[in-house]
Amino acid sequence: MSKVNHAVFLVADISGYTKFMKEHEISLNHAKQIIVRLLKAMINAVKPPLTVAELEGDAVFFYAPSSENNLPKTAEMLKSQIISLFNAFKKELHT
């Protein structure tokens, strides 16, 4: 019998990314740097069990491995991290 692995997934996506990039076409390099800073702020705000799986454009794909019995507890732990991610993003946005 094979072991079944479980995880909780979280995608942090920057809404308005396409509009932001189009509005800043002249200074596209600067716009990209801003997006990178915002993504890094969110990445630096996470704590275990949350792990970065992949970066894709304006989004960070996170996951938290969990056993089947611990899924509710893992999901509950991630709720507070969602607030931390948002606050890190907001803080970086205003610097």
C-alpha positions, 0 to 999 in steps of 0.5 A, a space after each residue: 500500500 502506498 503512502 498518501 501525502 497531503 498538503 495545504 496550498 496557498 497562492 499569493 497573487 498581486 492583483 492589478 499586476 497586468 494593469 500596473 505593468 502596462 501603465 509603467 511600460 516606459 520604466 518597465 525595469 523599475 516596475 519589475 523591481 517593484 514587483 520583485 520587492 513585493 514578492 520577496 517581502 511576502 516570501 520573507 514573511 512566511 514561517 514553517 510549515 509554509 514553503 515556497 514551491 514556485 514563483 510565477 510572474 506576479 504570484 508565489 505558490 506556497 505549500 505546507 506538507 501535512 499528515 491527513 490527521 493534521 490537515 485542519 491544524 495545518 490550515 489553521 496555522 496558515 490563517 495567521 500567515 495569510 495576515 502576515 503575508 498581507 501585512 508584509 506586502 502592504 508595508 513594502 508597498 508603502 516604503 
